[in-house]
């Protein structure tokens, strides 16, 4: 008799846990932007050097004096594809800004040809930086794409956004950082 009661109690507990799990799944917002913590925040950006898909040299340290946005990207990543039009809009808005942020795509586990084809089809004329051996992703601690980083004109890492961007988030965050920036 005790074992039947124990089975009922355990079954009830398991049922409650499963029900709570489903509630969390239903209530959770999968499109929520996550401004994530990182030990790099407030620290100098990692020293990275690579080449763009167009054969130009890219050395992050040479970008000092400018706001820099690094967007880690893969042309087959659905959230990357979804947020791309927001990055195109951001780049257009920044192009007319006196203190414009420079945007760079960091190619994560993808071919230059696939990325080139994606950008031709979907727009975006900013540099696409190769990360053939994954060293840039490792230096920034990128868990998965998309991931977006903001670096201030002094070369300090200011913000990490994990996951797909929502409309206006990137502009809002860059503007907040610019407004509070003192060199």
C-alpha positions, 0 to 999 in steps of 0.5 A: 500500500505504501508503494502505491501511495509513493507512486501517486505522489511521485507521479503528481510531482512529475506532472506538476513539474511538466506542467510548469515547464510548459507554462514557462515555454508558453510565457517565454518570449523567444524574440526577447533581446538579451543584453548579456554579461561578459568579463570583456565588458568595460575592458579593452577589446581583444586584439583581433586581425583578419581579412575581409572577404574582399581581401582588405586587412581588418585590425580592430585596434585601428578602429580606435576613435570610432564606435564599432559594432561587430555582428557575428553572422552565418548566412544559414542562421535563421535569426541572423537572416531575420535581423539582417534588415535591421542591420541594413537600416542601422547602417543607413541611419548611421551613415548620416550620423556625424559620430557614426558607428562602423559596422562589421560582420564577423563570419562565423563558420561560413564560406566567403562565397555564401556570405557574399551571395547573401549580402548581394541578395539582401543588402549591406555594404559594410565589411565582412570579416573572415574568422576562418579558424574561429579565433575572433569568436573565441576571443569574444566568447561568442556562444552562438550567432547572432551576437552583436558587440559594441566597442567605444572609440577608446577601444573598450567593450561596452555591450554584448547582445546575444540573440536576434535583434529587435527593431530599434534596439541597436540604435537605442543602445548605441545612442545611449552609450554615445550619450554617456560617453566621455573620452 
